[in-house]
Structure formats: C-alpha cells, structure tokens
Amino acid sequence: MADYLTFDRVTKVFGNVPVVSESSFSIARNSLVVFLGPSGCGKTTLMRMVGGLEKPTAGTISLSGEAVAGPDRRRGMVFQSYSSFPWLTVEGNIEFGMRYRNDLSPSQRTERVVHYLKLIGLEDFSQSFPNRISGGMRQRVAIARSLAAGSDVLLMDEPFGALDALTRERLQVELRQIQAEETKTVIFVTHDVEEAVFLADRIILFSSRPARVLKDIDVAAVLGAARTLAVRESQEFFKLRNDVLHLVRHEVDVSR
C-alpha cells in the first residue's frame, strides 16, 4: 500500500518563516522510512505534523485515507530525550501506554506488558525504575510503551542521538528487528547519514529550510530488507553512504 500515509502538497509556515515547502509523497505500510536532511531543515516539523502535534499551513496528511486532525494512539512518538515516567517501574511505564485502551481486559493488558518486556529484552528489569537503568534501556521502554498503546505508526525524532556509539549501534539493529516482528510503519528523523542508510528501507532526503524533497532513495533495493552489523562493512553500504553524504554536503554548501 504505497498510499498508506500520504502527504498532499503540505506546507508549514511559522509566522513569516517558511519551514516546509510544498511537499507531496507517500509512505507504504510496514516500511521504515528515514527523514534525512541538514539540522534545522524542517524534517522534525513534518514528523510532528504526522503525529498531529502541528497542523499544516496548507495541504493534507492522511493515514489510510483519513486526514490527520490531531494526536491519537495510532501514531506513537519517541523523542531524543528519555521520556520514561520516573515514578513508574519499567512494567508500569509500558502499561501506562494502554491507559486509553478500553478494548483491553486486565488480563490482556498483563499479557501485552509481558510480551513487550520480552520483545525489548527487559524481563529482568520489569520492577526497576528508570533512574536505575541505562539510557538505551529507557529508550527501549519508550518504544515498548508506544507499541503497547496500539500505535500503527511509530514516529521517532533522533531517539538515539544522546547515546554512546556502541549502544546506538545496538539499538539500531534492535529497532529493525522490532519493526519487522511487529510489522509497524516507522518514520525516523535523523541528520546522521550512516544511521539513515543502515536503518532505512527508504530515505527521503530534504533540502535546507524550508524543507522540500530533494531525493527519494530506495535503500532496500541496494542493501536488502534484512540488516545486520555486517552490512556496514559491505561495499554497497560504503558506496550508498558516500553518495548520500555527498548530496547532504552539497545541499548544505549551496544553502549558505
């Protein structure tokens, strides 16, 4: 379904400042799409419009044919800052994601908590509080909380940016595995080219502000759908990374 999530001539202006230029594209269901571009270009604003946290100045964003009018649990967000609730345990944080799920019985909620604890590998930390676990673990909890809420689309705004290199690398692999197992649609915002190439089924490369689509890159056609750390050592990865990096650098240079 190439038209699962559609952007139809979307623009955004804050006051007199244009942030997103007229943009139209679509995202397929169950794909992992990376929004890549220079810092401050407007890619996070686009993602926030998908989440219903911002409204387009003009144009429409639609999910399954229905215009996005505001936040709802079908679209969950994970931010760069650790968004765990410090007064709740890991288990409690995941369960909190289901607070508006009137369709679930108490036993179903418990089953889902157990499922997502296992999915993120934190069964042994279920009763730990966020200040007792690492930053990488807290980001896993944030992902699990959004999934437990029933989100069909996971919106991730540089969620690994504050992590050390090895933890970031490990979570990139885990995100690919979680996305495949849960068959969710993921929009991932980053300005890190290597992260974008490793994670993405598809990269949508944006210009400097106001954001407009510069290039739509089918990464899966080059690297395949499955990703392991070994992919990073392949010639295909190096070439694609360098090609994308050249495009980003060129855009930064011409915008100065």
Residue frames as qw, qx, qy, qz and C-alpha x, y, z in Angstrom:
[[0.000, 0.887, 0.461, 0.000, 0.00, 0.00, 0.00],
 [0.492, 0.213, 0.009, 0.844, 2.10, 2.86, -1.30],
 [0.136, -0.553, -0.127, -0.812, -0.56, 5.36, -0.25],
 [0.552, -0.464, -0.651, 0.238, -0.94, 4.24, 3.39],
 [0.296, -0.733, -0.203, 0.578, 0.42, 7.55, 4.68],
 [0.476, 0.571, 0.365, 0.560, 0.19, 10.42, 2.22],
 [0.219, -0.562, -0.086, 0.793, 1.49, 13.98, 2.15],
 [0.382, 0.651, 0.554, 0.353, -0.51, 16.08, -0.29],
 [0.239, 0.682, 0.085, 0.686, 1.05, 19.50, -1.05],
 [0.592, -0.690, -0.337, 0.243, 1.95, 20.02, 2.60],
 [0.325, 0.578, -0.188, 0.724, 3.43, 23.36, 3.63],
 [0.550, -0.668, -0.412, 0.286, 4.18, 24.89, 7.03],
 [0.238, 0.610, -0.098, 0.749, 4.86, 28.49, 7.96],
 [0.484, -0.567, -0.486, 0.456, 5.62, 29.78, 11.46],
 [0.082, -0.767, -0.085, 0.630, 4.76, 33.47, 11.46],
 [0.476, 0.800, -0.188, -0.313, 6.61, 34.79, 8.42],
 [0.154, -0.558, 0.800, 0.158, 9.14, 31.95, 8.38],
 [0.865, 0.220, -0.278, -0.356, 8.54, 29.17, 5.83],
 [0.501, -0.480, 0.710, -0.118, 9.59, 25.84, 7.38],
 [0.548, 0.110, 0.812, 0.168, 8.21, 23.26, 4.94],
 [0.257, 0.333, -0.421, -0.804, 7.89, 23.97, 1.24],
 [0.815, 0.174, 0.017, -0.552, 5.04, 22.33, -0.70],
 [0.035, -0.369, 0.928, 0.043, 5.73, 18.60, -0.46],
 [0.866, 0.079, 0.021, -0.493, 3.90, 15.56, -1.77],
 [0.321, 0.345, -0.882, -0.026, 4.92, 11.93, -1.26],
 [0.851, -0.289, -0.095, -0.428, 3.59, 8.71, 0.24],
 [0.112, -0.474, 0.839, -0.243, 4.80, 6.04, 2.63],
 [0.665, -0.036, -0.682, -0.302, 3.97, 2.34, 2.39],
 [0.788, -0.509, 0.082, -0.337, 2.53, 0.37, 5.29],
 [0.928, -0.315, 0.141, 0.143, 5.07, -1.55, 7.41],
 [0.678, 0.514, -0.121, 0.511, 8.08, 0.28, 5.99],
 [0.534, -0.646, -0.109, 0.535, 10.86, 2.07, 7.87],
 [0.418, 0.757, 0.181, 0.469, 11.35, 5.48, 6.29],
 [0.523, -0.424, -0.159, 0.722, 14.06, 7.90, 7.37],
 [0.178, 0.964, 0.150, 0.129, 13.64, 11.66, 7.05],
 [0.707, -0.227, 0.062, 0.667, 17.18, 12.91, 6.45],
 [0.292, 0.833, 0.163, 0.441, 18.43, 16.44, 5.98],
 [0.328, 0.388, -0.359, 0.783, 20.55, 19.24, 7.40],
 [0.248, -0.397, -0.663, 0.584, 19.95, 20.27, 11.01],
 [0.102, 0.500, 0.278, -0.814, 17.00, 22.65, 11.31],
 [0.016, 0.014, -0.653, -0.757, 15.69, 21.94, 7.82],
 [0.578, -0.014, -0.001, -0.816, 12.11, 21.18, 8.91],
 [0.507, 0.042, -0.841, -0.187, 12.09, 17.37, 8.96],
 [0.106, -0.179, -0.820, 0.532, 11.05, 17.21, 12.62],
 [0.370, 0.242, 0.166, -0.881, 8.20, 19.64, 11.90],
 [0.575, 0.133, -0.594, -0.547, 6.99, 17.29, 9.17],
 [0.393, -0.068, -0.903, 0.156, 7.09, 14.37, 11.60],
 [0.071, 0.210, 0.599, -0.769, 5.24, 16.37, 14.27],
 [0.508, 0.179, -0.159, -0.827, 2.52, 17.09, 11.70],
 [0.551, 0.005, -0.802, -0.232, 2.16, 13.35, 11.14],
 [0.284, -0.172, -0.817, 0.472, 1.75, 12.99, 14.91],
 [0.203, -0.762, -0.541, -0.293, -0.91, 15.69, 14.99],
 [0.483, -0.555, -0.270, 0.622, 1.22, 17.94, 17.20],
 [0.016, -0.421, 0.191, 0.887, 1.41, 20.57, 14.46],
 [0.585, 0.607, 0.512, -0.165, -1.07, 21.38, 11.71],
 [0.499, 0.200, 0.433, 0.723, -0.06, 22.08, 8.10],
 [0.089, 0.451, 0.043, -0.887, -0.47, 25.66, 6.97],
 [0.660, 0.403, -0.205, -0.600, -1.71, 24.20, 3.70],
 [0.493, 0.278, -0.807, -0.169, -2.14, 20.72, 2.29],
 [0.844, -0.306, 0.085, -0.432, -3.17, 17.48, 3.96],
 [0.082, 0.363, -0.922, 0.107, -1.56, 14.50, 5.66],
 [0.828, -0.092, -0.081, -0.547, -3.72, 11.36, 5.54],
 [0.170, -0.296, 0.930, -0.136, -3.45, 7.95, 7.21],
 [0.204, 0.259, 0.942, 0.065, -5.42, 5.19, 5.48],
 [0.028, 0.523, 0.595, 0.609, -7.39, 7.86, 3.64],
 [0.349, -0.836, -0.422, 0.033, -8.32, 9.79, 6.79],
 [0.241, 0.756, -0.174, 0.583, -6.89, 13.28, 7.29],
 [0.555, -0.196, -0.538, 0.603, -4.72, 13.69, 10.40],
 [0.181, -0.813, -0.239, -0.498, -6.52, 16.19, 12.62],
 [0.373, -0.753, 0.374, -0.393, -4.71, 15.74, 15.93],
 [0.002, 0.409, -0.895, 0.179, -2.88, 13.21, 18.12],
 [0.890, -0.151, 0.011, -0.430, -4.27, 9.72, 18.56],
 [0.671, -0.458, 0.584, -0.003, -2.89, 6.37, 19.71],
 [0.889, 0.411, 0.183, 0.087, -2.44, 5.09, 16.16],
 [0.535, 0.675, -0.210, 0.463, 0.64, 7.32, 15.96],
 [0.715, -0.653, -0.088, 0.233, 3.11, 6.98, 18.82],
 [0.322, 0.864, -0.253, 0.294, 6.15, 9.20, 19.34],
 [0.830, -0.369, -0.068, 0.412, 9.62, 8.53, 20.74],
 [0.130, 0.977, -0.118, 0.119, 11.85, 11.56, 21.32],
 [0.555, 0.498, -0.499, 0.440, 15.59, 12.04, 21.79],
 [0.224, -0.467, 0.551, -0.654, 15.12, 12.92, 25.45],
 [0.214, -0.085, -0.964, 0.136, 14.36, 9.95, 27.68],
 [0.438, -0.285, -0.144, -0.840, 10.59, 10.07, 28.08],
 [0.508, -0.254, -0.816, 0.108, 10.08, 7.46, 30.79],
 [0.459, -0.737, -0.079, -0.490, 7.97, 8.35, 33.81],
 [0.252, 0.463, -0.714, 0.460, 10.37, 8.27, 36.76],
 [0.488, -0.254, 0.533, -0.643, 7.71, 7.36, 39.34],
 [0.928, 0.132, 0.061, -0.342, 6.72, 4.21, 37.41],
 [0.635, -0.315, 0.666, 0.232, 8.65, 0.98, 37.03],
 [0.025, 0.243, -0.745, -0.620, 9.62, -0.36, 33.60],
 [0.033, 0.365, 0.926, 0.093, 6.49, -2.52, 33.72],
 [0.064, 0.710, 0.497, -0.495, 4.39, 0.45, 34.82],
 [0.049, 0.536, -0.304, -0.786, 5.73, 2.62, 32.01],
 [0.052, -0.009, -0.854, -0.517, 4.72, 0.07, 29.40],
 [0.012, -0.533, -0.838, 0.121, 1.30, -0.40, 30.97],
 [0.032, 0.603, 0.204, -0.770, 0.83, 3.38, 31.02],
 [0.058, 0.194, -0.590, -0.781, 0.78, 3.28, 27.23],
 [0.185, -0.320, -0.876, -0.311, -2.51, 1.37, 27.42],
 [0.037, 0.259, 0.564, -0.783, -4.29, 3.84, 29.72],
 [0.467, 0.322, -0.008, -0.823, -6.82, 4.72, 26.99],
 [0.318, 0.112, -0.868, -0.366, -7.28, 1.17, 25.70],
 [0.609, -0.067, 0.391, -0.686, -10.85, 0.45, 26.78],
 [0.832, 0.241, -0.347, -0.360, -10.86, -2.54, 24.46],
 [0.508, 0.306, -0.765, 0.249, -8.43, -4.49, 26.64],
 [0.779, -0.556, -0.245, -0.152, -9.28, -6.55, 29.71],
 [0.419, -0.802, 0.420, -0.068, -6.91, -6.58, 32.73],
 [0.840, -0.154, 0.483, 0.191, -5.57, -9.98, 31.67],
 [0.685, 0.623, 0.207, 0.316, -4.95, -8.74, 28.12],
 [0.009, 0.954, -0.230, 0.191, -3.06, -5.74, 29.46],
 [0.642, -0.580, 0.499, 0.048, -0.88, -8.03, 31.53],
 [0.854, 0.209, 0.408, 0.246, -0.23, -10.25, 28.51],
 [0.478, 0.827, 0.040, 0.293, 0.80, -7.25, 26.44],
 [0.269, -0.885, 0.369, -0.093, 3.16, -5.98, 29.14],
 [0.774, -0.305, 0.534, 0.149, 4.82, -9.40, 29.31],
 [0.765, 0.509, 0.306, 0.247, 5.02, -9.55, 25.51],
 [0.314, 0.900, -0.091, 0.288, 6.72, -6.17, 25.18],
 [0.500, -0.748, 0.436, -0.003, 9.06, -6.74, 28.11],
 [0.824, -0.055, 0.507, 0.245, 10.25, -9.84, 26.28],
 [0.617, 0.719, 0.210, 0.243, 10.39, -8.04, 22.94],
 [0.140, 0.917, -0.240, 0.287, 12.73, -5.35, 24.30],
 [0.734, 0.169, -0.544, 0.370, 14.70, -7.81, 26.43],
 [0.048, -0.471, 0.427, -0.770, 13.95, -6.22, 29.80],
 [0.737, -0.394, -0.498, -0.231, 12.10, -9.01, 31.61],
 [0.672, -0.205, -0.485, 0.520, 14.70, -8.97, 34.38],
 [0.180, 0.011, -0.190, 0.965, 14.22, -5.21, 34.86],
 [0.205, -0.582, -0.645, -0.451, 10.41, -5.13, 34.97],
 [0.467, -0.782, -0.398, 0.114, 10.35, -3.77, 38.55],
 [0.522, -0.167, -0.029, 0.836, 13.24, -1.33, 38.08],
 [0.112, 0.899, 0.251, -0.342, 12.69, 2.42, 38.00],
 [0.613, 0.759, 0.039, 0.218, 14.05, 4.49, 35.08],
 [0.054, -0.904, 0.396, -0.153, 16.84, 6.02, 37.16],
 [0.669, -0.426, 0.609, 0.000, 18.19, 2.50, 37.73],
 [0.802, 0.297, 0.463, 0.230, 18.55, 1.54, 34.07],
 [0.412, -0.202, 0.360, 0.812, 20.69, 2.83, 31.22],
 [0.287, 0.485, -0.087, -0.821, 19.71, 5.40, 28.61],
 [0.272, 0.155, -0.804, -0.505, 19.48, 2.70, 25.96],
 [0.083, -0.301, -0.935, 0.168, 17.13, 0.70, 28.16],
 [0.172, 0.518, 0.408, -0.731, 14.96, 3.78, 28.75],
 [0.336, 0.373, -0.402, -0.766, 14.62, 4.27, 25.01],
 [0.218, -0.063, -0.949, -0.220, 13.57, 0.64, 24.63],
 [0.035, 0.434, 0.759, -0.484, 10.90, 1.25, 27.27],
 [0.259, 0.492, 0.028, -0.831, 9.66, 4.31, 25.34],
 [0.322, 0.192, -0.725, -0.578, 9.39, 2.22, 22.16],
 [0.163, -0.213, -0.961, 0.066, 7.55, -0.57, 24.00],
 [0.136, 0.451, 0.532, -0.704, 5.13, 1.93, 25.58],
 [0.366, 0.400, -0.252, -0.802, 4.17, 3.28, 22.14],
 [0.334, 0.077, -0.871, -0.353, 3.74, -0.22, 20.74],
 [0.061, -0.277, -0.891, 0.354, 1.64, -1.31, 23.73],
 [0.265, 0.409, 0.246, -0.838, -0.64, 1.67, 23.12],
 [0.623, 0.475, 0.622, -0.011, -1.53, 0.11, 19.79],
 [0.130, 0.761, -0.242, -0.587, 0.34, 2.56, 17.58],
 [0.845, 0.436, 0.294, 0.101, 0.35, 1.60, 13.90],
 [0.509, 0.719, -0.113, 0.459, 2.90, 4.30, 13.09],
 [0.680, -0.558, -0.119, 0.461, 5.96, 4.89, 15.26],
 [0.294, 0.894, -0.029, 0.336, 7.41, 8.40, 14.98],
 [0.794, -0.397, -0.068, 0.456, 11.00, 8.66, 16.19],
 [0.188, 0.959, -0.074, 0.197, 12.77, 12.01, 16.49],
 [0.372, 0.622, -0.582, 0.369, 16.52, 11.29, 16.75],
 [0.804, -0.533, -0.049, -0.258, 15.84, 8.83, 19.59],
 [0.920, -0.145, -0.074, 0.357, 19.40, 7.50, 19.71],
 [0.357, 0.805, -0.111, 0.461, 21.18, 10.84, 19.42],
 [0.331, -0.801, 0.348, -0.358, 22.16, 11.08, 23.10],
 [0.955, -0.244, 0.171, 0.002, 23.53, 7.53, 23.33],
 [0.319, -0.619, 0.629, 0.346, 27.11, 6.35, 23.08],
 [0.398, 0.459, -0.598, -0.522, 28.21, 4.86, 19.76],
 [0.119, 0.086, -0.989, -0.031, 28.02, 1.17, 20.72],
 [0.268, 0.367, 0.736, -0.501, 24.62, 1.47, 22.41],
 [0.439, 0.550, -0.058, -0.709, 23.32, 3.45, 19.46],
 [0.314, 0.345, -0.790, -0.399, 24.53, 0.80, 17.03],
 [0.020, 0.092, 0.980, -0.174, 22.94, -1.99, 19.06],
 [0.338, 0.476, 0.536, -0.609, 19.59, -0.20, 19.27],
 [0.404, 0.471, -0.384, -0.684, 19.60, 0.41, 15.52],
 [0.246, 0.110, -0.941, -0.204, 19.79, -3.35, 14.98],
 [0.078, 0.285, 0.860, -0.415, 17.12, -3.96, 17.61],
 [0.382, 0.461, 0.157, -0.786, 14.79, -1.36, 16.06],
 [0.422, 0.299, -0.651, -0.555, 14.98, -3.15, 12.71],
 [0.189, -0.055, -0.979, 0.061, 14.14, -6.43, 14.45],
 [0.176, 0.379, 0.645, -0.640, 11.25, -4.94, 16.43],
 [0.406, 0.432, -0.128, -0.795, 9.82, -3.22, 13.37],
 [0.389, 0.183, -0.809, -0.401, 9.92, -6.47, 11.39],
 [0.127, -0.167, -0.947, 0.244, 8.37, -8.54, 14.18],
 [0.160, 0.490, 0.556, -0.652, 5.63, -6.03, 14.99],
 [0.306, 0.446, 0.635, 0.552, 5.04, -5.06, 11.32],
 [0.061, -0.839, -0.314, 0.440, 4.78, -1.36, 12.14],
 [0.462, 0.738, 0.130, 0.475, 5.34, 1.66, 9.97],
 [0.563, -0.586, -0.110, 0.573, 8.24, 3.75, 11.28],
 [0.340, 0.860, 0.003, 0.381, 9.26, 7.31, 10.45],
 [0.736, -0.437, -0.081, 0.511, 12.72, 8.00, 11.84],
 [0.202, 0.966, -0.037, 0.158, 14.18, 11.53, 11.83],
 [0.744, -0.430, 0.139, 0.493, 17.96, 11.96, 11.83],
 [0.318, 0.909, -0.235, -0.135, 20.73, 14.09, 10.37],
 [0.445, -0.511, 0.719, 0.155, 23.22, 11.20, 10.72],
 [0.597, 0.459, -0.463, -0.468, 23.84, 9.77, 7.24],
 [0.229, 0.251, -0.940, 0.039, 25.32, 6.45, 8.39],
 [0.309, 0.155, 0.769, -0.538, 22.39, 5.84, 10.75],
 [0.598, 0.437, 0.043, -0.671, 19.94, 6.69, 7.97],
 [0.526, 0.417, -0.661, -0.337, 21.50, 4.29, 5.47],
 [0.082, 0.136, -0.964, 0.213, 21.71, 1.43, 7.98],
 [0.322, 0.231, 0.697, -0.598, 18.13, 1.78, 9.25],
 [0.479, 0.416, 0.029, -0.772, 16.08, 2.77, 6.25],
 [0.614, 0.380, 0.676, 0.144, 14.05, 0.85, 3.76],
 [0.347, 0.714, 0.348, 0.499, 13.81, 4.24, 2.14],
 [0.344, -0.401, -0.177, 0.830, 15.38, 7.64, 2.74],
 [0.212, 0.871, 0.367, 0.250, 13.54, 10.85, 1.94],
 [0.532, -0.135, -0.064, 0.834, 16.23, 13.50, 1.69],
 [0.026, 0.924, 0.378, -0.049, 15.13, 17.05, 2.41],
 [0.410, 0.614, -0.042, 0.673, 16.67, 20.37, 1.47],
 [0.233, -0.096, -0.426, 0.869, 17.72, 23.08, 3.87],
 [0.096, 0.643, 0.621, -0.438, 14.81, 25.09, 5.29],
 [0.738, -0.013, 0.309, -0.599, 12.20, 25.37, 4.00],
 [0.456, -0.160, 0.870, 0.096, 12.20, 21.58, 3.62],
 [0.742, 0.431, -0.138, -0.494, 11.41, 20.19, 0.21],
 [0.918, -0.049, 0.385, 0.082, 12.05, 16.70, -1.11],
 [0.068, 0.734, -0.556, -0.384, 15.44, 16.57, -2.84],
 [0.418, 0.307, -0.824, -0.230, 15.65, 12.84, -3.43],
 [0.860, -0.192, 0.216, -0.421, 13.72, 9.66, -2.63],
 [0.215, 0.536, -0.816, -0.024, 16.23, 6.82, -2.13],
 [0.937, -0.115, -0.152, -0.293, 15.23, 3.14, -2.18],
 [0.175, -0.650, 0.720, -0.168, 17.77, 1.74, 0.29],
 [0.786, -0.070, 0.575, -0.216, 16.19, -1.73, 0.46],
 [0.819, 0.567, -0.008, -0.080, 16.78, -2.17, -3.26],
 [0.364, 0.733, -0.533, 0.215, 20.52, -1.76, -2.62],
 [0.082, -0.457, 0.779, -0.422, 21.06, -3.35, 0.81],
 [0.441, -0.210, -0.865, -0.117, 18.09, -5.71, 1.06],
 [0.534, -0.651, -0.231, -0.488, 15.47, -5.84, 3.79],
 [0.840, -0.463, -0.201, 0.199, 17.47, -7.70, 6.46],
 [0.192, 0.831, -0.335, 0.401, 20.16, -5.71, 8.27],
 [0.842, -0.425, -0.149, 0.298, 22.99, -6.94, 10.45],
 [0.292, -0.856, 0.228, 0.361, 26.12, -5.15, 11.56],
 [0.634, -0.068, 0.579, 0.508, 27.95, -6.98, 8.75],
 [0.417, 0.784, 0.413, 0.203, 26.07, -4.78, 6.26],
 [0.136, -0.966, 0.086, 0.201, 28.13, -1.82, 7.46],
 [0.472, -0.509, 0.576, 0.431, 31.28, -3.48, 6.11],
 [0.661, 0.415, 0.585, 0.223, 29.89, -4.08, 2.62],
 [0.291, -0.022, 0.357, 0.888, 30.94, -2.15, -0.46],
 [0.075, -0.613, -0.626, -0.476, 27.28, -1.45, -1.22],
 [0.391, -0.802, -0.385, 0.237, 26.87, 0.24, 2.16],
 [0.446, -0.429, 0.103, 0.779, 30.01, 2.35, 1.77],
 [0.194, 0.217, 0.516, 0.806, 29.02, 3.49, -1.70],
 [0.188, -0.723, -0.580, -0.325, 25.45, 4.38, -0.75],
 [0.457, -0.729, -0.272, 0.430, 26.58, 6.17, 2.41],
 [0.392, -0.277, 0.228, 0.847, 29.12, 8.21, 0.45],
 [0.079, 0.417, 0.592, 0.685, 26.59, 9.05, -2.26],
 [0.302, -0.801, -0.506, -0.104, 24.04, 10.26, 0.29],
 [0.500, -0.609, -0.113, 0.606, 26.68, 12.15, 2.28],
 [0.321, 0.033, 0.368, 0.872, 27.74, 13.94, -0.91],
 [0.091, -0.631, -0.572, -0.516, 24.14, 15.02, -1.53],
 [0.440, -0.798, -0.372, 0.180, 23.75, 16.32, 2.02],
 [0.499, -0.416, 0.074, 0.757, 27.06, 18.19, 1.92],
 [0.214, 0.273, 0.474, 0.809, 26.18, 19.74, -1.42],
 [0.217, -0.760, -0.532, -0.304, 22.83, 20.92, -0.07],
 [0.499, -0.723, -0.208, 0.430, 24.47, 22.49, 2.99],
 [0.457, -0.185, 0.251, 0.833, 27.06, 24.23, 0.79],
 [0.100, 0.412, 0.516, 0.744, 24.58, 25.69, -1.70],
 [0.312, -0.787, -0.515, -0.130, 22.28, 26.93, 1.09],
 [0.512, -0.494, -0.182, 0.679, 24.99, 29.07, 2.69]]
